[in-house]
Amino acid sequence: MDLGIAGKRALVCASSKGLGLGCAEALAGAGVNLVMNARGSDALEASAQAIRDAHGVDVQTVACDVTTAEGQAVLIEAATGADILVNNAGGPPPGMWSDWERDDFIKALDANMLAPIALMKALMPGMIERGWGRVVNITSQSVRSPIAVLGLSNSARAGLTGYVAGTARQVAGKGVIINNLLPGIHATDRADALDGGVVKQQGITLDEARAQRAATIPAGRYGTRQEFGAACAFLCSQHVGFIVGQNLLIDGGATNLTM
């Protein structure tokens, strides 16, 4: 399928590895030029060069912490004029309700709610002026079915979801389409961190922890960054003008919902 976005320009946050990298790769495969962001410059530059070599698109890199005002300013300047925005940030640490204090919630909000909102507010006016834009926010399956040990993530990402629900319907008529992707467990560093917690709690091996989690997924396995990226690229395509403010689960069927 021709996604109709060759020659567009996309900002993909946290894209040196994991799901963000999968999104950057898929967009590049569709002919989209990229602004890639991550905190670590070495991994970012390596991933960017691999994409340049594989797809021949222009790739600009911006190493900064997007959760800070300084990082946001640098990134917004670099991405001015972008047609596509993919918001992504690592999730806050797991724990129990009694573990978290106000500062923990503020950090989670900065990373998983307020930073995405800041980038949308900065880049969407240009999209509206040009009459075309796409925004995809990578949130979590916990938005639909809360995960007890991820209370910080549940809270911050649910806040972003509420913001998008209203905002998406305000800008759709101007050609700017916003949707959210809700990943379940994928084979990323985040999964390794969560499985590592299970290893410590239960005294089992990492392979045993992974097998235990995979058994809870109807698909019987973890997702891949490539299939997640393909879904993201579709939501950035010319074909989604009538898909507005939706939350698409990509979790192998793990979230047990009828609708």
N, C-alpha and C positions, 0 to 999 in steps of 0.2 A: 504494500500500500504506500502510495506517495503521500507523505504527511503534509506536503505543501509549505514547508517552513525553511527550505534551503535558502541560505543567505540572511536569515534572521540572526539576531544576536541575543544570547542568553547569559544571565548571571546564575551560576549554580553554586550555592553555598556549601561549605564542608564537603568539597568534592575531590579531595586527594585520595580517598579510599571509601570503601563501603557503599552504601546506597547512593550517596551523592556522586561518587565516581560512576556508578552504574548509570545514573541519569545523564551525566556529562558525556559518557561514551555513546549512549543511545541518541542524544541530540546531535552530537558530532556526526554520527552515522547518517543522520537525516540532512546533513549539510549545514548545520547551525554553527556559527562562530561563537566562541565561548569567552566568558570571564569566569575563571575558576578561583575559588577562595578556600583557604584553610589556614590554620594557625602555624603549622610547621612547613617551612619553605622547601626543605629537601624532598619530602614525599610529594608535595604539591608540584614542584618542577618536574619530577620524574613522571608523574601521571600526565601532566600537561604535554610533555614531549612525546610520550607514548601515543596520545590522542592525535597530536600533529602528524606523527609518522603514519598512523593507521588511516586517518581520514582526510588529511590535507586541509583542514580548516584552520582559521586563525584562532589562537588561544592566548589570552592574556591572563597572567596570574597575579593575585593579590594576597599576600600572606599577612593576615591580621586576625584579631579576635573580634568577630562581628557582634559579640555581646556587649562591647564597650562603645561609648559614643565616638571615641577616636577611630576605632576600627570601622564603624559604620560610615563615618565621614569619608575615609579613604576609599572604601568599597563603593559607596554611592557615586563618588567622583569618577571612578574607573568605569562604572557600569552605566553612566548617563547615556540615555538613548536606547537602552536594552528593550527588546520586544518581549522577552520571556524572563521570568524570575522563578527560580526554584529555591524556596526557603528550606533550609535543613540545618539541624544542629544536634549534636549528641545529647542524649538524655541525661538527666541528673541521676545521682547515685541512688540505688535501692535502699530500703530501710523500713522501719516501722513508724506508725503515726507518732509515737512518743519520742522519736529520735530528732525530729525536725524543729528548728527554731525559725524565727522570722527571717533571719539572714539567708537561711537555706531556701525559703520560698522566694525571696527576692532574686536570688541567683537563678532559680529555675524559671521565674517569670522573665528575667532579662534574656535568657538564652532561648526559651521555647515559646514565648508569647510576644514580648515587647520588641525584640530584634526583628522578627519577621514583619511585625506591624510597621516598624520604622522604614524598612526597605520597601514595603508596599506603598507607603505614603510618599516616599521619595521618587519611586520609579513609575507608579501608575499614572500620574498626571501626563507624562510624556506619551504613554501608551494611549491614553484617552485623546490627546491632541492628534495623534496619528490615526486613531480609529481602529487600532488592533493591539491586542496584548494578551498574554497568557501568564497566569500565576499558579504555581503548584506548591502547596505547603506539605511537607512531609511531617506528619504527626505520629500517631501510634494507634494500634488496635485498642489500646486502653481508653481511647475516647469513646468507643462504643461499649466496651466491657471492661470496667476498671480492674487493674491488677493491684492487689493490696500492697505489695512491697514497693510499688512504683507510684506512691501517692504524690510525690512532687511532680512527676511527669503527668499523672492523671489531671492534676489541678491546672498546671500551666497550659498544657495542650488543649484542655477543654475550654480554657479562656480564649485561646486563639481560634478555636472552632466556632465559638459564639460570635467573635468579631467577624470572621469570614462569612458566617451565615447571613448577616445583614449587609455587609459591604459588597459581597458578590452580586447581590440583587440590585444594588445601586449603580454598579458600573457595567453590568452586562449589556445594557442598551447602547453603551458607548463603544462596544467592541472588545471590552476587556473581560476575560473569562477567568474566574478564580475557582479552583477546586482543591481538595485535600486528598492526599494518599496516606492510608493508614497501614503501615507495615506490621506484620507479625514477626516471628523469628526468621531472620535471614542469616546466612553464613557470613557474619561480619565480626569486627572486634567487639561490638556491643553484645552480641550473643556470647562471645567468649567470656566477657566480663560477668554476664549473668550466670552462665554455666559455672564459672569459677566460684561464684558464691554458693551454688548448690554443692559443689565439691567440698567446700569448707564446712558447710552445714551438715552434710550427710556422710562425710568421710568416704566418698566414692571417687572413682577416677573421672577424668574429663570425658572420656568416651562414654562412660556409663551415664553421666549427666546429660550428654547430648542425646543418647538413645532414649533416655527417660523422657526428655522434652519432645523429641520427635514422635514418640508414641502418642502424644496428646494432639497431634496435628493430623487431620484426616488425610492430607496428602502424603503423610508418612515421612516427611523430610523437611529440612530447612529450605527457605527460598534462596534464590541466587540474586546477586546484584544485577545481572543481565536482564532477567525477566522483570524485575522491579523497574529498571531503567526503561524498558520498552513500554511499560504502562505509563510512566511519566512522560515519555516522548509523545505518546498518543494524546495525553491530556494537554499537551502544548501545541497540538496540530491544528490544521484548518478545519478538522472534522468535528470539533467539540463546541461549536457556537451555541448549541442548545442544551449543553450540560453545564449547569450553573449551581455553584455552591454545594457540591456533593462531596460525600466522604466515602471514598472507595477503599474497601478492605482488601489488602493483599496479604493474606495470612494462611493460605492453604486450607481454609475452612475451619481454622481453630476457634474463631469466635462464633459461638453457637447461637445464631439469631435467625429468626424468620424474615425480618425486614429491618 
